[in-house]
């Protein structure tokens, strides 16, 4: 469904795609925060993935009294996050779609702040920052951008597609996009959630935009399906050691993940970007194949790709190459 333009103003009609699964503890606050937007949505689509707690009872209660039209989708069996969000998004009717989780809280001006970005026809997807909070909505003293490593350099250069090769940047709970971005998407491909896939597609089309305002209270609690927190240096080291021990399978998965992405999005890439994707896939494939060999045999492959500039182009240069060599030995422990 296309959006309508009038001068510098975008048609402010939008849908919200909310996915639930055993979310009885927090879903009421999320729905209330959506209803309390200064520009409320035209519809709220709630797709439930087989909850066996009071989630459905709660959302059905809101559907009977909410000032926003609510459509509830009852999935049979479990679709998982990927399938559940696809179902919710495909059920939306309006030209702009916001996705959200069941356990966060929107600040009242979230939609009002994000919608004007779509006055620019090139804009395909907007993502914002958010405040990390605990289960009681108390600040954890950091933000989504900081936790995801989005630096001032990223925000200044806006070279989003380059960063997406090696960085997780877009959190679905902060995201809004044109419904047309879903054209020709029959399902989110294996290994890709809605936020990362749509972000890469929008970036490939030159239409990804960051909003630096913190517009969401992003809960971190024990039952999060996906979450984040401020990671200490010691935690990062331990996480890296653990990842290194599973290096071969991780590299294989990463290669096949991006191979699938290339198959899905190749028509969106410029000729130059397709060449870069081809280089990246060759780089990942070589690393995956080298990872099956003894540690000393891996080193020439790593050095070759460092000399070719692949570590510099797709990762963080010499530091990552050195870490790859160290990981070659740790993974064989």
LOMARDREN-127613 format. One record per residue (C-alpha): residue number from 1; y, x, z. Coordinates in Angstrom, 2 decimals. Last residue first. Layout:
BEGIN
<kevex NUM, <Y, X, Z>>,
...
//
This chain:
BEGIN
<kevex 333, <-26.23, 41.03, 22.73>>,
<kevex 332, <-25.97, 40.72, 18.93>>,
<kevex 331, <-22.83, 38.57, 19.04>>,
<kevex 330, <-21.10, 41.20, 21.19>>,
<kevex 329, <-21.56, 43.90, 18.54>>,
<kevex 328, <-20.17, 41.94, 15.58>>,
<kevex 327, <-17.55, 40.46, 17.91>>,
<kevex 326, <-16.04, 43.90, 18.42>>,
<kevex 325, <-15.73, 44.34, 14.65>>,
<kevex 324, <-14.24, 40.85, 14.24>>,
<kevex 323, <-11.79, 41.57, 17.08>>,
<kevex 322, <-10.61, 44.65, 15.22>>,
<kevex 321, <-10.10, 42.57, 12.06>>,
<kevex 320, <-8.24, 39.93, 14.07>>,
<kevex 319, <-5.81, 42.50, 15.48>>,
<kevex 318, <-5.35, 44.07, 12.05>>,
<kevex 317, <-3.98, 40.90, 10.50>>,
<kevex 316, <-3.36, 37.62, 12.25>>,
<kevex 315, <-5.54, 35.34, 10.14>>,
<kevex 314, <-5.45, 34.09, 6.56>>,
<kevex 313, <-3.11, 36.45, 4.76>>,
<kevex 312, <-3.36, 39.51, 7.03>>,
<kevex 311, <-7.12, 39.24, 7.43>>,
<kevex 310, <-7.42, 38.83, 3.66>>,
<kevex 309, <-5.22, 41.82, 2.80>>,
<kevex 308, <-7.75, 43.49, 0.52>>,
<kevex 307, <-7.87, 46.46, 2.92>>,
<kevex 306, <-8.76, 44.09, 5.77>>,
<kevex 305, <-11.35, 42.42, 3.57>>,
<kevex 304, <-13.00, 45.74, 2.82>>,
<kevex 303, <-12.87, 46.83, 6.47>>,
<kevex 302, <-14.71, 43.67, 7.55>>,
<kevex 301, <-17.35, 44.13, 4.87>>,
<kevex 300, <-17.76, 47.82, 5.77>>,
<kevex 299, <-18.17, 46.88, 9.49>>,
<kevex 298, <-20.97, 44.35, 9.11>>,
<kevex 297, <-23.68, 46.98, 8.56>>,
<kevex 296, <-22.93, 48.51, 11.95>>,
<kevex 295, <-23.46, 45.14, 13.66>>,
<kevex 294, <-26.85, 44.44, 12.11>>,
<kevex 293, <-26.84, 41.75, 9.38>>,
<kevex 292, <-26.56, 37.97, 9.61>>,
<kevex 291, <-22.83, 38.25, 10.26>>,
<kevex 290, <-22.34, 39.93, 6.88>>,
<kevex 289, <-23.32, 36.68, 5.12>>,
<kevex 288, <-20.84, 34.65, 7.14>>,
<kevex 287, <-18.08, 37.23, 6.67>>,
<kevex 286, <-18.65, 37.30, 2.91>>,
<kevex 285, <-18.64, 33.50, 2.72>>,
<kevex 284, <-15.42, 33.26, 4.73>>,
<kevex 283, <-13.61, 35.75, 2.44>>,
<kevex 282, <-14.90, 34.05, -0.71>>,
<kevex 281, <-13.72, 30.71, 0.67>>,
<kevex 280, <-10.30, 32.16, 1.47>>,
<kevex 279, <-9.93, 33.68, -1.98>>,
<kevex 278, <-10.84, 30.32, -3.59>>,
<kevex 277, <-8.33, 28.57, -1.33>>,
<kevex 276, <-5.65, 31.03, -2.46>>,
<kevex 275, <-6.46, 30.40, -6.11>>,
<kevex 274, <-6.28, 26.67, -5.45>>,
<kevex 273, <-2.87, 27.17, -3.83>>,
<kevex 272, <-1.52, 28.91, -6.93>>,
<kevex 271, <-2.84, 26.20, -9.24>>,
<kevex 270, <-1.26, 23.58, -7.02>>,
<kevex 269, <-3.67, 21.78, -4.75>>,
<kevex 268, <-3.98, 18.00, -4.51>>,
<kevex 267, <-6.83, 17.75, -7.06>>,
<kevex 266, <-8.82, 20.26, -5.00>>,
<kevex 265, <-8.71, 17.97, -1.97>>,
<kevex 264, <-12.24, 16.68, -1.42>>,
<kevex 263, <-14.21, 19.58, -2.91>>,
<kevex 262, <-11.90, 22.07, -1.19>>,
<kevex 261, <-12.41, 20.33, 2.14>>,
<kevex 260, <-16.17, 20.53, 1.72>>,
<kevex 259, <-15.98, 24.27, 1.07>>,
<kevex 258, <-13.66, 24.50, 4.07>>,
<kevex 257, <-16.32, 23.04, 6.38>>,
<kevex 256, <-19.08, 25.02, 4.65>>,
<kevex 255, <-17.32, 28.29, 5.41>>,
<kevex 254, <-16.43, 27.27, 8.95>>,
<kevex 253, <-19.98, 26.19, 9.70>>,
<kevex 252, <-21.40, 29.45, 8.37>>,
<kevex 251, <-18.88, 31.43, 10.38>>,
<kevex 250, <-19.67, 29.51, 13.56>>,
<kevex 249, <-23.43, 29.91, 12.99>>,
<kevex 248, <-23.07, 33.66, 12.64>>,
<kevex 247, <-20.61, 34.10, 15.50>>,
<kevex 246, <-22.47, 32.25, 18.23>>,
<kevex 245, <-22.26, 35.15, 20.67>>,
<kevex 244, <-18.71, 35.76, 19.52>>,
<kevex 243, <-17.72, 32.23, 20.51>>,
<kevex 242, <-18.82, 32.91, 24.06>>,
<kevex 241, <-16.92, 36.17, 24.23>>,
<kevex 240, <-13.85, 34.43, 22.82>>,
<kevex 239, <-14.04, 31.69, 25.42>>,
<kevex 238, <-14.31, 34.28, 28.19>>,
<kevex 237, <-11.31, 36.16, 26.86>>,
<kevex 236, <-9.29, 32.95, 26.47>>,
<kevex 235, <-10.17, 31.93, 30.03>>,
<kevex 234, <-8.99, 35.30, 31.35>>,
<kevex 233, <-5.73, 34.98, 29.42>>,
<kevex 232, <-5.12, 31.54, 30.88>>,
<kevex 231, <-5.39, 28.38, 28.80>>,
<kevex 230, <-2.76, 25.65, 29.23>>,
<kevex 229, <-4.72, 22.50, 28.62>>,
<kevex 228, <-6.30, 20.65, 25.74>>,
<kevex 227, <-8.25, 17.52, 25.03>>,
<kevex 226, <-10.84, 15.77, 22.92>>,
<kevex 225, <-13.19, 13.06, 24.09>>,
<kevex 224, <-11.26, 13.03, 27.37>>,
<kevex 223, <-13.45, 12.06, 30.35>>,
<kevex 222, <-12.40, 14.89, 32.69>>,
<kevex 221, <-8.68, 14.40, 32.27>>,
<kevex 220, <-5.79, 15.62, 30.17>>,
<kevex 219, <-3.35, 12.90, 29.19>>,
<kevex 218, <-0.81, 13.35, 26.41>>,
<kevex 217, <2.48, 11.71, 27.38>>,
<kevex 216, <3.87, 11.20, 23.90>>,
<kevex 215, <7.28, 11.62, 22.24>>,
<kevex 214, <8.09, 15.26, 22.99>>,
<kevex 213, <10.70, 16.01, 20.33>>,
<kevex 212, <10.08, 18.85, 17.87>>,
<kevex 211, <9.30, 16.62, 14.90>>,
<kevex 210, <7.21, 18.53, 12.38>>,
<kevex 209, <6.95, 17.56, 8.70>>,
<kevex 208, <4.06, 17.68, 6.20>>,
<kevex 207, <4.85, 16.64, 2.62>>,
<kevex 206, <4.23, 19.61, 0.36>>,
<kevex 205, <1.24, 17.91, -1.26>>,
<kevex 204, <-1.11, 20.56, 0.14>>,
<kevex 203, <0.56, 20.01, 3.53>>,
<kevex 202, <-0.19, 16.28, 3.37>>,
<kevex 201, <-3.83, 16.94, 2.49>>,
<kevex 200, <-4.18, 19.55, 5.24>>,
<kevex 199, <-2.62, 17.19, 7.78>>,
<kevex 198, <-4.84, 14.33, 6.61>>,
<kevex 197, <-7.97, 16.42, 7.23>>,
<kevex 196, <-6.85, 17.86, 10.59>>,
<kevex 195, <-5.75, 14.49, 11.97>>,
<kevex 194, <-8.63, 12.36, 10.70>>,
<kevex 193, <-11.34, 14.67, 11.99>>,
<kevex 192, <-13.04, 17.14, 9.67>>,
<kevex 191, <-16.54, 18.59, 10.00>>,
<kevex 190, <-18.13, 16.17, 7.57>>,
<kevex 189, <-15.56, 14.62, 5.30>>,
<kevex 188, <-13.29, 11.76, 6.37>>,
<kevex 187, <-14.58, 8.81, 4.38>>,
<kevex 186, <-13.92, 7.25, 0.96>>,
<kevex 185, <-10.53, 8.94, 0.64>>,
<kevex 184, <-9.26, 8.07, -2.85>>,
<kevex 183, <-5.89, 6.92, -1.49>>,
<kevex 182, <-5.65, 7.59, 2.25>>,
<kevex 181, <-2.32, 9.41, 1.90>>,
<kevex 180, <-1.06, 6.12, 0.44>>,
<kevex 179, <-0.94, 4.73, 3.98>>,
<kevex 178, <1.97, 7.07, 4.63>>,
<kevex 177, <1.58, 9.08, 7.82>>,
<kevex 176, <2.21, 9.08, 11.56>>,
<kevex 175, <0.85, 11.62, 14.07>>,
<kevex 174, <1.35, 12.35, 17.76>>,
<kevex 173, <-2.05, 11.13, 19.03>>,
<kevex 172, <-3.65, 12.74, 15.99>>,
<kevex 171, <-2.77, 16.24, 17.17>>,
<kevex 170, <-1.63, 18.48, 14.33>>,
<kevex 169, <-1.56, 22.26, 14.53>>,
<kevex 168, <-5.05, 23.74, 14.73>>,
<kevex 167, <-4.50, 27.19, 13.26>>,
<kevex 166, <-6.42, 29.41, 10.81>>,
<kevex 165, <-6.07, 27.92, 7.35>>,
<kevex 164, <-3.55, 25.41, 8.68>>,
<kevex 163, <-0.87, 28.08, 9.05>>,
<kevex 162, <-0.65, 28.70, 5.32>>,
<kevex 161, <-0.50, 24.95, 4.65>>,
<kevex 160, <2.33, 24.53, 7.13>>,
<kevex 159, <4.81, 27.05, 5.76>>,
<kevex 158, <7.56, 25.38, 7.81>>,
<kevex 157, <9.36, 28.75, 8.20>>,
<kevex 156, <11.50, 27.74, 11.18>>,
<kevex 155, <8.95, 25.62, 13.02>>,
<kevex 154, <6.19, 28.17, 12.52>>,
<kevex 153, <8.43, 31.02, 13.67>>,
<kevex 152, <9.50, 28.99, 16.71>>,
<kevex 151, <5.82, 28.94, 17.65>>,
<kevex 150, <3.11, 26.31, 17.38>>,
<kevex 149, <0.33, 27.85, 19.47>>,
<kevex 148, <-1.58, 24.60, 20.02>>,
<kevex 147, <-0.91, 24.63, 23.78>>,
<kevex 146, <2.79, 25.27, 23.15>>,
<kevex 145, <3.05, 22.48, 20.59>>,
<kevex 144, <1.15, 20.09, 22.88>>,
<kevex 143, <3.52, 20.77, 25.74>>,
<kevex 142, <3.55, 22.53, 29.10>>,
<kevex 141, <4.32, 21.96, 32.76>>,
<kevex 140, <1.26, 19.89, 33.63>>,
<kevex 139, <3.45, 16.82, 34.00>>,
<kevex 138, <2.18, 14.00, 36.21>>,
<kevex 137, <0.88, 11.02, 34.21>>,
<kevex 136, <-1.70, 10.12, 36.91>>,
<kevex 135, <-4.58, 11.40, 34.78>>,
<kevex 134, <-2.80, 14.68, 34.23>>,
<kevex 133, <0.06, 15.31, 31.82>>,
<kevex 132, <0.71, 17.38, 28.69>>,
<kevex 131, <4.07, 16.43, 27.20>>,
<kevex 130, <4.15, 15.77, 23.47>>,
<kevex 129, <5.32, 17.39, 20.24>>,
<kevex 128, <5.56, 15.45, 17.03>>,
<kevex 127, <3.67, 14.99, 13.79>>,
<kevex 126, <4.98, 13.56, 10.53>>,
<kevex 125, <2.92, 12.98, 7.40>>,
<kevex 124, <3.68, 12.28, 3.74>>,
<kevex 123, <7.35, 13.19, 3.46>>,
<kevex 122, <8.32, 13.74, -0.18>>,
<kevex 121, <9.95, 10.30, -0.43>>,
<kevex 120, <12.49, 11.23, 2.25>>,
<kevex 119, <13.23, 8.04, 4.18>>,
<kevex 118, <9.88, 8.80, 5.83>>,
<kevex 117, <11.60, 10.98, 8.42>>,
<kevex 116, <13.40, 7.83, 9.62>>,
<kevex 115, <10.12, 6.49, 11.09>>,
<kevex 114, <9.58, 9.27, 13.64>>,
<kevex 113, <12.36, 8.68, 16.17>>,
<kevex 112, <12.18, 4.87, 16.21>>,
<kevex 111, <8.39, 5.08, 16.48>>,
<kevex 110, <8.53, 7.30, 19.57>>,
<kevex 109, <11.58, 5.75, 21.25>>,
<kevex 108, <9.70, 3.99, 24.06>>,
<kevex 107, <7.64, 7.06, 25.07>>,
<kevex 106, <4.03, 6.57, 24.07>>,
<kevex 105, <1.34, 6.80, 26.75>>,
<kevex 104, <-2.09, 8.35, 26.31>>,
<kevex 103, <-5.59, 7.15, 27.16>>,
<kevex 102, <-6.78, 5.11, 24.21>>,
<kevex 101, <-5.86, 7.58, 21.50>>,
<kevex 100, <-3.29, 7.02, 18.80>>,
<kevex 99, <-2.81, 6.86, 15.06>>,
<kevex 98, <0.47, 5.71, 13.47>>,
<kevex 97, <0.33, 4.21, 9.99>>,
<kevex 96, <3.25, 3.67, 7.61>>,
<kevex 95, <2.97, 1.36, 4.59>>,
<kevex 94, <1.47, -1.61, 6.46>>,
<kevex 93, <-1.97, -3.26, 6.34>>,
<kevex 92, <-4.23, -1.18, 8.59>>,
<kevex 91, <-8.00, -1.78, 8.40>>,
<kevex 90, <-8.68, 1.53, 6.64>>,
<kevex 89, <-7.06, 3.33, 9.55>>,
<kevex 88, <-9.29, 1.69, 12.17>>,
<kevex 87, <-12.52, 2.28, 10.23>>,
<kevex 86, <-11.63, 5.91, 9.50>>,
<kevex 85, <-10.69, 6.37, 13.15>>,
<kevex 84, <-14.11, 5.17, 14.27>>,
<kevex 83, <-15.95, 7.28, 11.72>>,
<kevex 82, <-14.40, 10.56, 12.84>>,
<kevex 81, <-14.39, 9.78, 16.58>>,
<kevex 80, <-18.06, 8.78, 16.68>>,
<kevex 79, <-19.46, 5.80, 14.77>>,
<kevex 78, <-21.56, 4.48, 17.65>>,
<kevex 77, <-23.64, 1.33, 17.21>>,
<kevex 76, <-22.17, -1.81, 15.76>>,
<kevex 75, <-18.41, -1.49, 15.62>>,
<kevex 74, <-16.36, -4.35, 17.05>>,
<kevex 73, <-12.97, -4.37, 15.32>>,
<kevex 72, <-10.11, -5.93, 17.27>>,
<kevex 71, <-6.98, -7.12, 15.48>>,
<kevex 70, <-3.83, -7.38, 17.57>>,
<kevex 69, <-0.63, -9.13, 16.47>>,
<kevex 68, <2.21, -7.79, 18.66>>,
<kevex 67, <3.75, -10.07, 21.29>>,
<kevex 66, <0.57, -9.63, 23.34>>,
<kevex 65, <-0.97, -12.70, 25.04>>,
<kevex 64, <-4.41, -13.36, 23.54>>,
<kevex 63, <-4.87, -9.87, 22.10>>,
<kevex 62, <-4.03, -8.38, 25.50>>,
<kevex 61, <-6.98, -10.15, 27.12>>,
<kevex 60, <-9.22, -9.07, 24.24>>,
<kevex 59, <-8.14, -5.47, 24.90>>,
<kevex 58, <-9.15, -5.70, 28.56>>,
<kevex 57, <-12.50, -7.42, 28.03>>,
<kevex 56, <-13.29, -4.93, 25.28>>,
<kevex 55, <-12.61, -1.95, 27.55>>,
<kevex 54, <-14.54, -3.34, 30.54>>,
<kevex 53, <-17.46, -0.87, 30.25>>,
<kevex 52, <-20.17, -0.72, 27.58>>,
<kevex 51, <-17.93, 0.44, 24.74>>,
<kevex 50, <-19.55, 0.37, 21.28>>,
<kevex 49, <-17.04, 2.31, 19.18>>,
<kevex 48, <-14.07, -0.01, 19.44>>,
<kevex 47, <-11.49, -0.22, 16.65>>,
<kevex 46, <-8.15, -1.59, 17.80>>,
<kevex 45, <-5.66, -2.36, 15.02>>,
<kevex 44, <-2.16, -3.08, 16.31>>,
<kevex 43, <0.12, -4.94, 13.92>>,
<kevex 42, <3.75, -5.19, 12.85>>,
<kevex 41, <4.63, -2.28, 15.11>>,
<kevex 40, <7.43, -2.39, 17.68>>,
<kevex 39, <10.81, -0.71, 17.08>>,
<kevex 38, <12.16, 0.00, 20.58>>,
<kevex 37, <8.50, 0.46, 21.49>>,
<kevex 36, <7.33, -1.50, 24.54>>,
<kevex 35, <4.27, -3.02, 22.85>>,
<kevex 34, <3.01, 0.46, 22.12>>,
<kevex 33, <3.59, 1.53, 25.72>>,
<kevex 32, <1.82, -1.59, 26.99>>,
<kevex 31, <-1.17, -0.87, 24.76>>,
<kevex 30, <-1.42, 2.68, 26.12>>,
<kevex 29, <-1.06, 1.58, 29.73>>,
<kevex 28, <-3.83, -1.00, 29.31>>,
<kevex 27, <-6.14, 1.57, 27.69>>,
<kevex 26, <-6.18, 3.85, 30.75>>,
<kevex 25, <-9.18, 3.20, 32.97>>,
<kevex 24, <-11.07, 0.81, 30.71>>,
<kevex 23, <-11.46, 3.41, 27.96>>,
<kevex 22, <-15.19, 3.23, 27.37>>,
<kevex 21, <-14.67, 3.93, 23.67>>,
<kevex 20, <-11.44, 2.97, 21.97>>,
<kevex 19, <-9.62, 3.80, 18.75>>,
<kevex 18, <-6.02, 2.74, 18.12>>,
<kevex 17, <-4.61, 2.46, 14.59>>,
<kevex 16, <-0.96, 1.38, 14.76>>,
<kevex 15, <0.68, -0.30, 11.77>>,
<kevex 14, <4.21, 0.08, 10.44>>,
<kevex 13, <7.13, -1.89, 9.09>>,
<kevex 12, <10.35, 0.10, 9.20>>,
<kevex 11, <11.10, -0.03, 5.46>>,
<kevex 10, <12.70, 3.34, 4.95>>,
<kevex 9, <16.43, 3.86, 4.86>>,
<kevex 8, <18.37, 6.40, 2.84>>,
<kevex 7, <18.98, 4.07, -0.08>>,
<kevex 6, <16.50, 1.22, 0.15>>,
<kevex 5, <12.89, 2.34, -0.11>>,
<kevex 4, <9.71, 0.30, 0.01>>,
<kevex 3, <6.39, 1.85, 1.01>>,
<kevex 2, <3.26, 1.63, -1.11>>,
<kevex 1, <0.00, 0.00, 0.00>>,
//
